[in-house]
């Protein structure tokens, strides 16, 4: 069964448990597989379609990356959105 996702936002990973969101707020993030994201890299955060309260501790948040630049992450986000259309 395919899970529909909505591209939500590009984030910057600060350390093993914190990231900076699109509004420049530091947030704690969920480590879905128990592994931290790569520090000092960009990721695209995705939540399942229909999520009403997306946050970075959401049990179904998925991170696509790492990307070396914001531009690369934004391009991946746009490509994912185009593929859904």
C-alpha positions as CSV (number, residue, x, y, z in Angstrom):
1,X,0.0,0.0,0.0
2,X,1.4,3.4,-1.0
3,X,1.4,6.2,1.6
4,X,0.6,9.6,0.2
5,X,2.9,12.3,1.5
6,X,2.8,16.1,1.3
7,X,6.1,17.9,1.0
8,X,6.1,20.2,4.0
9,X,9.3,22.1,4.5
10,X,13.1,22.2,4.2
11,X,15.0,22.1,7.5
12,X,18.6,22.4,8.7
13,X,19.9,19.9,11.1
14,X,21.9,21.4,14.0
15,X,22.8,18.3,16.0
16,X,21.7,14.8,17.0
17,X,18.3,16.0,18.3
18,X,17.7,19.6,17.1
19,X,16.9,21.2,13.7
20,X,16.0,24.6,12.5
21,X,12.7,24.9,10.7
22,X,11.6,27.2,7.8
23,X,10.7,29.9,10.3
24,X,14.2,29.8,12.0
25,X,12.9,28.1,15.2
26,X,15.0,25.4,16.8
27,X,12.9,22.2,17.2
28,X,13.5,18.8,18.6
29,X,13.0,16.0,16.0
30,X,11.9,12.4,16.1
31,X,14.5,9.8,15.1
32,X,12.1,7.4,13.4
33,X,14.7,4.6,13.0
34,X,16.6,5.4,16.1
35,X,19.4,7.1,14.1
36,X,20.1,10.8,14.2
37,X,20.1,12.8,11.0
38,X,23.4,14.0,9.5
39,X,24.5,17.2,11.3
40,X,25.0,20.4,9.3
41,X,22.9,19.2,6.4
42,X,19.5,20.1,4.9
43,X,16.5,17.7,4.8
44,X,13.0,17.8,3.4
45,X,10.4,16.9,6.1
46,X,7.3,15.0,4.9
47,X,4.1,14.1,6.7
48,X,1.3,11.8,5.6
49,X,-1.4,13.4,3.5
50,X,-4.2,14.8,5.7
51,X,-1.9,15.4,8.8
52,X,-3.7,18.1,10.7
53,X,-0.9,18.9,13.2
54,X,2.5,18.4,11.5
55,X,5.4,18.7,13.9
56,X,8.9,17.2,14.0
57,X,8.1,14.7,16.8
58,X,5.1,13.3,14.8
59,X,5.4,9.5,14.7
60,X,5.1,9.5,10.9
61,X,7.4,12.3,9.9
62,X,9.8,11.3,7.2
63,X,13.1,13.1,6.3
64,X,14.4,13.0,2.8
65,X,18.2,13.8,2.5
66,X,20.8,14.7,3.4
67,X,21.3,17.6,1.0
68,X,24.5,19.8,1.0
69,X,22.6,23.0,0.3
70,X,19.2,24.6,0.8
71,X,18.8,24.9,-3.0
72,X,19.3,21.1,-3.5
73,X,16.7,20.4,-0.8
74,X,14.2,22.9,-2.3
75,X,14.7,21.4,-5.7
76,X,14.0,17.9,-4.3
77,X,10.8,19.3,-2.6
78,X,9.6,20.8,-5.9
79,X,10.3,17.5,-7.8
80,X,8.4,15.5,-5.2
81,X,5.4,17.9,-5.5
82,X,5.5,17.7,-9.3
83,X,5.5,13.9,-9.2
84,X,2.4,13.9,-7.0
85,X,0.5,16.1,-9.5
